[in-house]
Amino acid sequence: MDRQYPFENHRECILRVLRDQGMEPFDLWVYYYGVGGSLGDFDIEAYLFGLMPLPELEHLLLIEATGEILSDNPQTP
């Protein structure tokens, strides 16, 4: 049985947030590290470009960091 990676579609959403905010993967890594992430910026960039999966905990921290980016940089209508 082929097990699907549970967060596969989040990668595209995170990339969209970065693009919409005018940010780079390194900027996301700074937020990610600030919420307790332990992987390096190279690992985060590799994940974002589909080169490697992340452990579930690290992925959840990346989602939290993405939420903080949106909180700190609200879109104006």
Backbone hydrogen bonds, N-H to C=O, Kabsch-Sander energy under -0.5 kcal/mol:
donor,donor_aa,acceptor,acceptor_aa,energy
3,R,1,M,-0.6
4,Q,2,D,-0.5
8,E,5,Y,-1.4
10,H,7,F,-1.5
11,R,7,F,-0.7
11,R,8,E,-0.7
13,C,9,N,-1.1
14,I,10,H,-2.8
15,L,11,R,-2.3
16,R,12,E,-2.0
17,V,13,C,-2.2
18,L,14,I,-2.4
19,R,15,L,-2.5
20,D,16,R,-3.0
21,Q,17,V,-2.0
22,G,18,L,-0.6
22,G,19,R,-1.1
23,M,18,L,-3.0
27,D,24,E,-0.8
28,L,24,E,-1.4
29,W,25,P,-2.3
30,V,26,F,-2.0
31,Y,27,D,-1.6
32,Y,28,L,-3.0
33,Y,29,W,-3.2
34,G,30,V,-1.8
35,V,31,Y,-1.2
35,V,32,Y,-0.7
36,G,33,Y,-1.4
37,G,32,Y,-2.4
44,I,40,G,-1.7
45,E,41,D,-2.4
46,A,42,F,-2.4
47,Y,43,D,-2.2
48,L,44,I,-2.5
49,F,45,E,-1.7
50,G,47,Y,-2.2
51,L,46,A,-3.0
52,M,46,A,-0.7
59,H,55,P,-2.4
60,L,56,E,-2.5
61,L,57,L,-2.0
62,L,58,E,-1.9
63,I,59,H,-2.2
64,E,60,L,-2.2
65,A,61,L,-2.4
66,T,62,L,-2.1
67,G,63,I,-2.2
68,E,64,E,-2.0
69,I,65,A,-2.0
70,L,66,T,-2.0
71,S,67,G,-2.1
72,D,68,E,-2.6
73,N,69,I,-1.5
